[in-house]
Amino acid sequence: MKNRMILRTLAASLAQATDLRGRVEVRHPYTKMIYPRGGIAVHLAAPGRPQTPLRRVFSGPDGMYYLPGVPPGNYVLVVNNSQFPLSVRPLPVQDIQPIQVPS
């Protein structure tokens, strides 16, 4: 009976987990055009603890990064030592606005 309750709780929390996706960009200093930026570390942290990553990924060549299976709640997204508050909703996928980093 206890195992069923644990499995049910685990299944419910996984069903509410959200896949986050976002993009890191850079603005060219002369042309002012915006380009994707790959190889940038992106991590998710608890509010008040931005130096302790809960999950860490790198942006791909297209600037995109993905954080799968994040439970709903409030977090801080840290990109190049800049912090962005993030509220994760119980959705299948949540898009994060593009983040520009210095060139």
A tleap script that builds the chain and sets N, CA, C and O, in Angstrom:
source leaprc.protein.ff14SB
mol = sequence {
  NMET LYS ASN ARG MET ILE LEU ARG THR LEU
  ALA ALA SER LEU ALA GLN ALA THR ASP LEU
  ARG GLY ARG VAL GLU VAL ARG HIE PRO TYR
  THR LYS MET ILE TYR PRO ARG GLY GLY ILE
  ALA VAL HIE LEU ALA ALA PRO GLY ARG PRO
  GLN THR PRO LEU ARG ARG VAL PHE SER GLY
  PRO ASP GLY MET TYR TYR LEU PRO GLY VAL
  PRO PRO GLY ASN TYR VAL LEU VAL VAL ASN
  ASN SER GLN PHE PRO LEU SER VAL ARG PRO
  LEU PRO VAL GLN ASP ILE GLN PRO ILE GLN
  VAL PRO CSER
}
set mol.1.N position { 0.821 -1.190 0.000 }
set mol.1.CA position { 0.000 0.000 0.000 }
set mol.1.C position { 0.868 1.259 0.000 }
set mol.1.O position { 0.612 2.201 -0.750 }
set mol.2.N position { 1.899 1.263 0.850 }
set mol.2.CA position { 2.789 2.426 0.948 }
set mol.2.C position { 3.538 2.644 -0.368 }
set mol.2.O position { 3.709 3.783 -0.803 }
set mol.3.N position { 3.988 1.551 -1.007 }
set mol.3.CA position { 4.697 1.659 -2.283 }
set mol.3.C position { 3.808 2.250 -3.372 }
set mol.3.O position { 4.278 3.029 -4.201 }
set mol.4.N position { 2.524 1.885 -3.375 }
set mol.4.CA position { 1.605 2.435 -4.370 }
set mol.4.C position { 1.460 3.945 -4.198 }
set mol.4.O position { 1.397 4.686 -5.179 }
set mol.5.N position { 1.409 4.394 -2.939 }
set mol.5.CA position { 1.269 5.822 -2.674 }
set mol.5.C position { 2.508 6.570 -3.146 }
set mol.5.O position { 2.397 7.647 -3.732 }
set mol.6.N position { 3.668 6.017 -2.898 }
set mol.6.CA position { 4.913 6.641 -3.335 }
set mol.6.C position { 4.960 6.702 -4.858 }
set mol.6.O position { 5.321 7.732 -5.427 }
set mol.7.N position { 4.598 5.609 -5.518 }
set mol.7.CA position { 4.584 5.594 -6.984 }
set mol.7.C position { 3.568 6.585 -7.542 }
set mol.7.O position { 3.848 7.263 -8.531 }
set mol.8.N position { 2.412 6.678 -6.932 }
set mol.8.CA position { 1.396 7.616 -7.383 }
set mol.8.C position { 1.890 9.059 -7.229 }
set mol.8.O position { 1.696 9.880 -8.125 }
set mol.9.N position { 2.519 9.365 -6.106 }
set mol.9.CA position { 3.069 10.705 -5.869 }
set mol.9.C position { 4.167 11.012 -6.870 }
set mol.9.O position { 4.211 12.112 -7.420 }
set mol.10.N position { 5.050 10.063 -7.114 }
set mol.10.CA position { 6.131 10.250 -8.074 }
set mol.10.C position { 5.570 10.454 -9.485 }
set mol.10.O position { 6.028 11.338 -10.209 }
set mol.11.N position { 4.600 9.657 -9.873 }
set mol.11.CA position { 3.997 9.785 -11.204 }
set mol.11.C position { 3.304 11.133 -11.356 }
set mol.11.O position { 3.374 11.744 -12.422 }
set mol.12.N position { 2.638 11.604 -10.311 }
set mol.12.CA position { 1.961 12.905 -10.377 }
set mol.12.C position { 2.964 14.032 -10.526 }
set mol.12.O position { 2.728 14.963 -11.296 }
set mol.13.N position { 4.077 13.973 -9.811 }
set mol.13.CA position { 5.072 15.042 -9.923 }
set mol.13.C position { 5.761 15.017 -11.284 }
set mol.13.O position { 6.081 16.074 -11.827 }
set mol.14.N position { 5.995 13.832 -11.847 }
set mol.14.CA position { 6.587 13.742 -13.173 }
set mol.14.C position { 5.613 14.226 -14.239 }
set mol.14.O position { 6.026 14.827 -15.231 }
set mol.15.N position { 4.329 13.971 -14.042 }
set mol.15.CA position { 3.328 14.418 -15.005 }
set mol.15.C position { 3.256 15.940 -15.052 }
set mol.15.O position { 2.899 16.509 -16.084 }
set mol.16.N position { 3.592 16.608 -13.944 }
set mol.16.CA position { 3.546 18.057 -13.900 }
set mol.16.C position { 4.882 18.690 -14.266 }
set mol.16.O position { 4.964 19.912 -14.386 }
set mol.17.N position { 5.914 17.904 -14.444 }
set mol.17.CA position { 7.233 18.447 -14.775 }
set mol.17.C position { 7.176 19.138 -16.134 }
set mol.17.O position { 6.462 18.707 -17.040 }
set mol.18.N position { 7.939 20.209 -16.254 }
set mol.18.CA position { 7.930 21.045 -17.447 }
set mol.18.C position { 9.276 20.987 -18.146 }
set mol.18.O position { 10.321 21.034 -17.497 }
set mol.19.N position { 9.254 20.887 -19.460 }
set mol.19.CA position { 10.475 20.982 -20.251 }
set mol.19.C position { 10.669 22.449 -20.625 }
set mol.19.O position { 9.819 23.045 -21.287 }
set mol.20.N position { 11.788 23.026 -20.199 }
set mol.20.CA position { 12.090 24.420 -20.493 }
set mol.20.C position { 12.986 24.497 -21.715 }
set mol.20.O position { 13.866 23.657 -21.904 }
set mol.21.N position { 12.759 25.509 -22.545 }
set mol.21.CA position { 13.656 25.732 -23.672 }
set mol.21.C position { 13.837 27.236 -23.847 }
set mol.21.O position { 12.907 28.027 -23.687 }
set mol.22.N position { 15.062 27.593 -24.179 }
set mol.22.CA position { 15.381 28.999 -24.356 }
set mol.22.C position { 16.531 29.155 -25.331 }
set mol.22.O position { 17.026 28.176 -25.890 }
set mol.23.N position { 16.950 30.397 -25.528 }
set mol.23.CA position { 17.992 30.685 -26.503 }
set mol.23.C position { 18.904 31.772 -25.952 }
set mol.23.O position { 18.442 32.731 -25.333 }
set mol.24.N position { 20.196 31.614 -26.182 }
set mol.24.CA position { 21.183 32.624 -25.809 }
set mol.24.C position { 21.611 33.331 -27.090 }
set mol.24.O position { 21.920 32.696 -28.098 }
set mol.25.N position { 21.621 34.662 -27.027 }
set mol.25.CA position { 21.953 35.462 -28.205 }
set mol.25.C position { 23.042 36.479 -27.865 }
set mol.25.O position { 23.300 36.784 -26.700 }
set mol.26.N position { 23.663 36.985 -28.915 }
set mol.26.CA position { 24.654 38.044 -28.777 }
set mol.26.C position { 24.358 39.092 -29.853 }
set mol.26.O position { 23.980 38.754 -30.975 }
set mol.27.N position { 24.535 40.358 -29.497 }
set mol.27.CA position { 24.349 41.450 -30.466 }
set mol.27.C position { 25.727 41.869 -30.960 }
set mol.27.O position { 26.602 42.220 -30.168 }
set mol.28.N position { 25.911 41.829 -32.277 }
set mol.28.CA position { 27.193 42.221 -32.871 }
set mol.28.C position { 27.438 43.704 -32.563 }
set mol.28.O position { 26.554 44.535 -32.772 }
set mol.29.N position { 28.644 44.039 -32.063 }
set mol.29.CA position { 28.885 45.417 -31.622 }
set mol.29.C position { 28.834 46.472 -32.734 }
set mol.29.O position { 28.556 47.639 -32.458 }
set mol.30.N position { 29.096 46.083 -33.974 }
set mol.30.CA position { 29.122 47.071 -35.059 }
set mol.30.C position { 27.848 47.062 -35.894 }
set mol.30.O position { 27.282 48.114 -36.190 }
set mol.31.N position { 27.404 45.874 -36.269 }
set mol.31.CA position { 26.218 45.795 -37.135 }
set mol.31.C position { 24.918 45.823 -36.336 }
set mol.31.O position { 23.850 46.087 -36.890 }
set mol.32.N position { 25.010 45.550 -35.031 }
set mol.32.CA position { 23.841 45.487 -34.130 }
set mol.32.C position { 22.904 44.330 -34.460 }
set mol.32.O position { 21.805 44.249 -33.912 }
set mol.33.N position { 23.330 43.431 -35.350 }
set mol.33.CA position { 22.538 42.235 -35.665 }
set mol.33.C position { 22.628 41.268 -34.480 }
set mol.33.O position { 23.615 41.250 -33.744 }
set mol.34.N position { 21.577 40.469 -34.317 }
set mol.34.CA position { 21.531 39.495 -33.226 }
set mol.34.C position { 21.817 38.110 -33.785 }
set mol.34.O position { 21.249 37.708 -34.800 }
set mol.35.N position { 22.712 37.380 -33.105 }
set mol.35.CA position { 23.123 36.037 -33.531 }
set mol.35.C position { 22.989 35.061 -32.360 }
set mol.35.O position { 23.087 35.463 -31.201 }
set mol.36.N position { 22.762 33.768 -32.664 }
set mol.36.CA position { 22.758 32.768 -31.594 }
set mol.36.C position { 24.162 32.611 -31.029 }
set mol.36.O position { 25.152 32.812 -31.732 }
set mol.37.N position { 24.237 32.252 -29.759 }
set mol.37.CA position { 25.541 32.075 -29.114 }
set mol.37.C position { 25.603 30.689 -28.486 }
set mol.37.O position { 24.882 30.398 -27.532 }
set mol.38.N position { 26.464 29.840 -29.023 }
set mol.38.CA position { 26.634 28.486 -28.496 }
set mol.38.C position { 27.713 28.429 -27.432 }
set mol.38.O position { 28.545 29.329 -27.318 }
set mol.39.N position { 27.685 27.361 -26.660 }
set mol.39.CA position { 28.722 27.106 -25.663 }
set mol.39.C position { 28.616 27.925 -24.392 }
set mol.39.O position { 29.580 28.007 -23.630 }
set mol.40.N position { 27.466 28.530 -24.148 }
set mol.40.CA position { 27.273 29.339 -22.954 }
set mol.40.C position { 26.642 28.478 -21.859 }
set mol.40.O position { 25.639 27.804 -22.093 }
set mol.41.N position { 27.237 28.507 -20.660 }
set mol.41.CA position { 26.691 27.753 -19.525 }
set mol.41.C position { 25.413 28.421 -19.031 }
set mol.41.O position { 25.363 29.635 -18.829 }
set mol.42.N position { 24.392 27.610 -18.844 }
set mol.42.CA position { 23.100 28.059 -18.319 }
set mol.42.C position { 22.776 27.131 -17.161 }
set mol.42.O position { 22.806 25.910 -17.308 }
set mol.43.N position { 22.465 27.714 -16.002 }
set mol.43.CA position { 22.033 26.816 -14.938 }
set mol.43.C position { 20.818 27.349 -14.200 }
set mol.43.O position { 20.545 28.549 -14.168 }
set mol.44.N position { 20.110 26.416 -13.616 }
set mol.44.CA position { 18.894 26.674 -12.874 }
set mol.44.C position { 19.231 26.536 -11.402 }
set mol.44.O position { 19.891 25.579 -10.998 }
set mol.45.N position { 18.775 27.499 -10.593 }
set mol.45.CA position { 19.075 27.477 -9.165 }
set mol.45.C position { 17.829 27.865 -8.376 }
set mol.45.O position { 16.871 28.413 -8.922 }
set mol.46.N position { 17.866 27.571 -7.088 }
set mol.46.CA position { 16.781 27.986 -6.198 }
set mol.46.C position { 16.936 29.470 -5.890 }
set mol.46.O position { 18.060 29.970 -5.837 }
set mol.47.N position { 15.828 30.187 -5.685 }
set mol.47.CA position { 15.930 31.595 -5.318 }
set mol.47.C position { 16.776 31.757 -4.055 }
set mol.47.O position { 16.632 30.991 -3.102 }
set mol.48.N position { 17.648 32.745 -4.054 }
set mol.48.CA position { 18.522 32.977 -2.903 }
set mol.48.C position { 19.772 32.113 -2.897 }
set mol.48.O position { 20.632 32.284 -2.034 }
set mol.49.N position { 19.888 31.184 -3.848 }
set mol.49.CA position { 21.052 30.298 -3.931 }
set mol.49.C position { 21.541 30.190 -5.370 }
set mol.49.O position { 21.690 29.081 -5.882 }
set mol.50.N position { 21.797 31.328 -6.039 }
set mol.50.CA position { 22.155 31.289 -7.460 }
set mol.50.C position { 23.495 30.612 -7.752 }
set mol.50.O position { 23.751 30.227 -8.893 }
set mol.51.N position { 24.343 30.462 -6.754 }
set mol.51.CA position { 25.652 29.837 -6.967 }
set mol.51.C position { 25.597 28.312 -6.882 }
set mol.51.O position { 26.591 27.638 -7.152 }
set mol.52.N position { 24.440 27.769 -6.510 }
set mol.52.CA position { 24.296 26.315 -6.367 }
set mol.52.C position { 23.366 25.787 -7.465 }
set mol.52.O position { 22.147 25.806 -7.301 }
set mol.53.N position { 23.933 25.317 -8.584 }
set mol.53.CA position { 23.084 24.836 -9.685 }
set mol.53.C position { 22.283 23.590 -9.322 }
set mol.53.O position { 22.808 22.636 -8.749 }
set mol.54.N position { 21.006 23.624 -9.669 }
set mol.54.CA position { 20.170 22.430 -9.573 }
set mol.54.C position { 20.312 21.613 -10.849 }
set mol.54.O position { 20.308 20.382 -10.825 }
set mol.55.N position { 20.438 22.327 -11.965 }
set mol.55.CA position { 20.672 21.716 -13.281 }
set mol.55.C position { 21.569 22.657 -14.071 }
set mol.55.O position { 21.460 23.878 -13.956 }
set mol.56.N position { 22.455 22.080 -14.874 }
set mol.56.CA position { 23.371 22.890 -15.673 }
set mol.56.C position { 23.453 22.320 -17.080 }
set mol.56.O position { 23.608 21.113 -17.266 }
set mol.57.N position { 23.348 23.205 -18.073 }
set mol.57.CA position { 23.439 22.814 -19.481 }
set mol.57.C position { 24.248 23.872 -20.220 }
set mol.57.O position { 24.579 24.919 -19.664 }
set mol.58.N position { 24.561 23.587 -21.476 }
set mol.58.CA position { 25.243 24.555 -22.337 }
set mol.58.C position { 24.385 24.800 -23.565 }
set mol.58.O position { 23.720 23.889 -24.057 }
set mol.59.N position { 24.401 26.024 -24.055 }
set mol.59.CA position { 23.662 26.326 -25.281 }
set mol.59.C position { 24.354 25.647 -26.459 }
set mol.59.O position { 25.580 25.551 -26.509 }
set mol.60.N position { 23.543 25.181 -27.400 }
set mol.60.CA position { 24.068 24.525 -28.594 }
set mol.60.C position { 24.513 25.548 -29.631 }
set mol.60.O position { 24.401 26.751 -29.398 }
set mol.61.N position { 25.016 25.086 -30.772 }
set mol.61.CA position { 25.473 25.998 -31.833 }
set mol.61.C position { 24.382 26.965 -32.294 }
set mol.61.O position { 24.678 28.058 -32.777 }
set mol.62.N position { 23.125 26.557 -32.142 }
set mol.62.CA position { 22.005 27.425 -32.533 }
set mol.62.C position { 21.561 28.341 -31.390 }
set mol.62.O position { 20.559 29.047 -31.506 }
set mol.63.N position { 22.317 28.325 -30.283 }
set mol.63.CA position { 21.996 29.154 -29.127 }
set mol.63.C position { 20.949 28.563 -28.210 }
set mol.63.O position { 20.694 29.107 -27.136 }
set mol.64.N position { 20.327 27.447 -28.613 }
set mol.64.CA position { 19.241 26.858 -27.831 }
set mol.64.C position { 19.779 26.018 -26.672 }
set mol.64.O position { 20.822 25.370 -26.769 }
set mol.65.N position { 19.023 26.057 -25.573 }
set mol.65.CA position { 19.318 25.183 -24.438 }
set mol.65.C position { 17.998 24.587 -23.958 }
set mol.65.O position { 16.931 25.172 -24.142 }
set mol.66.N position { 18.093 23.418 -23.344 }
set mol.66.CA position { 16.912 22.683 -22.904 }
set mol.66.C position { 17.143 22.184 -21.487 }
set mol.66.O position { 18.193 21.623 -21.172 }
set mol.67.N position { 16.144 22.396 -20.638 }
set mol.67.CA position { 16.165 21.881 -19.272 }
set mol.67.C position { 14.905 21.021 -19.109 }
set mol.67.O position { 13.834 21.550 -18.812 }
set mol.68.N position { 15.023 19.710 -19.301 }
set mol.68.CA position { 13.841 18.850 -19.252 }
set mol.68.C position { 13.420 18.490 -17.826 }
set mol.68.O position { 14.245 18.418 -16.915 }
set mol.69.N position { 12.124 18.268 -17.658 }
set mol.69.CA position { 11.580 17.715 -16.420 }
set mol.69.C position { 11.755 18.578 -15.190 }
set mol.69.O position { 12.098 18.063 -14.126 }
set mol.70.N position { 11.529 19.880 -15.304 }
set mol.70.CA position { 11.678 20.784 -14.155 }
set mol.70.C position { 10.332 20.877 -13.430 }
set mol.70.O position { 9.324 21.211 -14.054 }
set mol.71.N position { 10.297 20.588 -12.126 }
set mol.71.CA position { 9.044 20.710 -11.381 }
set mol.71.C position { 8.582 22.172 -11.329 }
set mol.71.O position { 9.415 23.078 -11.293 }
set mol.72.N position { 7.276 22.410 -11.326 }
set mol.72.CA position { 6.783 23.777 -11.218 }
set mol.72.C position { 7.300 24.448 -9.945 }
set mol.72.O position { 7.494 23.798 -8.918 }
set mol.73.N position { 7.514 25.746 -10.036 }
set mol.73.CA position { 7.990 26.504 -8.883 }
set mol.73.C position { 8.790 27.714 -9.328 }
set mol.73.O position { 8.883 28.012 -10.518 }
set mol.74.N position { 9.365 28.405 -8.357 }
set mol.74.CA position { 10.166 29.589 -8.636 }
set mol.74.C position { 11.649 29.237 -8.600 }
set mol.74.O position { 12.117 28.523 -7.713 }
set mol.75.N position { 12.368 29.754 -9.580 }
set mol.75.CA position { 13.791 29.473 -9.731 }
set mol.75.C position { 14.518 30.748 -10.151 }
set mol.75.O position { 13.912 31.799 -10.359 }
set mol.76.N position { 15.830 30.616 -10.266 }
set mol.76.CA position { 16.671 31.657 -10.844 }
set mol.76.C position { 17.439 31.000 -11.984 }
set mol.76.O position { 18.056 29.951 -11.799 }
set mol.77.N position { 17.401 31.618 -13.162 }
set mol.77.CA position { 18.175 31.163 -14.308 }
set mol.77.C position { 19.442 32.003 -14.331 }
set mol.77.O position { 19.369 33.232 -14.327 }
set mol.78.N position { 20.600 31.357 -14.356 }
set mol.78.CA position { 21.880 32.070 -14.324 }
set mol.78.C position { 22.591 31.840 -15.660 }
set mol.78.O position { 22.865 30.705 -16.051 }
set mol.79.N position { 22.882 32.956 -16.351 }
set mol.79.CA position { 23.562 32.919 -17.643 }
set mol.79.C position { 24.675 33.948 -17.594 }
set mol.79.O position { 24.409 35.137 -17.420 }
set mol.80.N position { 25.936 33.504 -17.745 }
set mol.80.CA position { 27.085 34.421 -17.697 }
set mol.80.C position { 27.062 35.294 -16.443 }
set mol.80.O position { 27.300 36.499 -16.524 }
set mol.81.N position { 26.782 34.707 -15.307 }
set mol.81.CA position { 26.728 35.396 -14.014 }
set mol.81.C position { 25.603 36.418 -13.903 }
set mol.81.O position { 25.547 37.149 -12.915 }
set mol.82.N position { 24.717 36.491 -14.871 }
set mol.82.CA position { 23.524 37.330 -14.762 }
set mol.82.C position { 22.371 36.444 -14.313 }
set mol.82.O position { 22.228 35.312 -14.775 }
set mol.83.N position { 21.557 36.965 -13.414 }
set mol.83.CA position { 20.458 36.195 -12.849 }
set mol.83.C position { 19.116 36.690 -13.384 }
set mol.83.O position { 18.877 37.892 -13.502 }
set mol.84.N position { 18.251 35.730 -13.703 }
set mol.84.CA position { 16.927 36.027 -14.220 }
set mol.84.C position { 15.911 35.219 -13.425 }
set mol.84.O position { 15.975 33.990 -13.426 }
set mol.85.N position { 14.965 35.883 -12.741 }
set mol.85.CA position { 13.934 35.116 -12.027 }
set mol.85.C position { 13.063 34.355 -13.019 }
set mol.85.O position { 12.765 34.844 -14.109 }
set mol.86.N position { 12.667 33.172 -12.630 }
set mol.86.CA position { 11.899 32.312 -13.525 }
set mol.86.C position { 10.833 31.577 -12.730 }
set mol.86.O position { 11.130 30.937 -11.721 }
set mol.87.N position { 9.604 31.670 -13.183 }
set mol.87.CA position { 8.501 30.930 -12.587 }
set mol.87.C position { 8.107 29.828 -13.568 }
set mol.87.O position { 7.649 30.107 -14.676 }
set mol.88.N position { 8.287 28.596 -13.157 }
set mol.88.CA position { 7.972 27.446 -14.011 }
set mol.88.C position { 6.538 27.010 -13.718 }
set mol.88.O position { 6.171 26.739 -12.575 }
set mol.89.N position { 5.746 26.952 -14.776 }
set mol.89.CA position { 4.342 26.563 -14.663 }
set mol.89.C position { 4.191 25.083 -15.019 }
set mol.89.O position { 5.045 24.529 -15.711 }
set mol.90.N position { 3.124 24.441 -14.561 }
set mol.90.CA position { 2.914 23.022 -14.895 }
set mol.90.C position { 2.379 22.862 -16.317 }
set mol.90.O position { 1.184 22.649 -16.522 }
set mol.91.N position { 3.269 22.966 -17.285 }
set mol.91.CA position { 2.951 22.821 -18.701 }
set mol.91.C position { 3.856 21.751 -19.299 }
set mol.91.O position { 4.895 21.437 -18.717 }
set mol.92.N position { 3.493 21.191 -20.432 }
set mol.92.CA position { 4.412 20.243 -21.070 }
set mol.92.C position { 5.722 20.918 -21.475 }
set mol.92.O position { 6.803 20.368 -21.262 }
set mol.93.N position { 5.618 22.131 -22.068 }
set mol.93.CA position { 6.798 22.868 -22.523 }
set mol.93.C position { 6.595 24.342 -22.185 }
set mol.93.O position { 5.506 24.886 -22.370 }
set mol.94.N position { 7.646 24.977 -21.691 }
set mol.94.CA position { 7.601 26.406 -21.411 }
set mol.94.C position { 8.784 27.064 -22.105 }
set mol.94.O position { 9.934 26.684 -21.882 }
set mol.95.N position { 8.496 28.056 -22.950 }
set mol.95.CA position { 9.557 28.786 -23.636 }
set mol.95.C position { 10.013 29.961 -22.773 }
set mol.95.O position { 9.205 30.659 -22.160 }
set mol.96.N position { 11.311 30.152 -22.745 }
set mol.96.CA position { 11.907 31.262 -22.003 }
set mol.96.C position { 12.340 32.298 -23.032 }
set mol.96.O position { 12.883 31.947 -24.080 }
set mol.97.N position { 12.100 33.570 -22.737 }
set mol.97.CA position { 12.505 34.629 -23.663 }
set mol.97.C position { 13.999 34.553 -23.926 }
set mol.97.O position { 14.762 34.172 -23.037 }
set mol.98.N position { 14.440 34.914 -25.153 }
set mol.98.CA position { 15.875 34.909 -25.450 }
set mol.98.C position { 16.649 35.809 -24.483 }
set mol.98.O position { 16.167 36.857 -24.052 }
set mol.99.N position { 17.848 35.367 -24.165 }
set mol.99.CA position { 18.734 36.114 -23.263 }
set mol.99.C position { 19.931 36.559 -24.054 }
set mol.99.O position { 20.591 35.743 -24.700 }
set mol.100.N position { 20.228 37.865 -24.015 }
set mol.100.CA position { 21.401 38.395 -24.714 }
set mol.100.C position { 22.575 38.462 -23.764 }
set mol.100.O position { 22.449 38.926 -22.630 }
set mol.101.N position { 23.710 38.000 -24.232 }
set mol.101.CA position { 24.959 38.073 -23.466 }
set mol.101.C position { 25.904 39.046 -24.186 }
set mol.101.O position { 25.761 39.268 -25.388 }
set mol.102.N position { 26.864 39.622 -23.462 }
set mol.102.CA position { 27.827 40.510 -24.114 }
set mol.102.C position { 28.637 39.766 -25.173 }
set mol.102.O position { 28.911 38.573 -25.039 }
set mol.103.N position { 29.014 40.485 -26.221 }
set mol.103.CA position { 29.775 39.853 -27.302 }
set mol.103.C position { 31.231 39.701 -26.951 }
set mol.103.O position { 32.010 39.187 -27.754 }
savepdb mol mol.pdb
quit
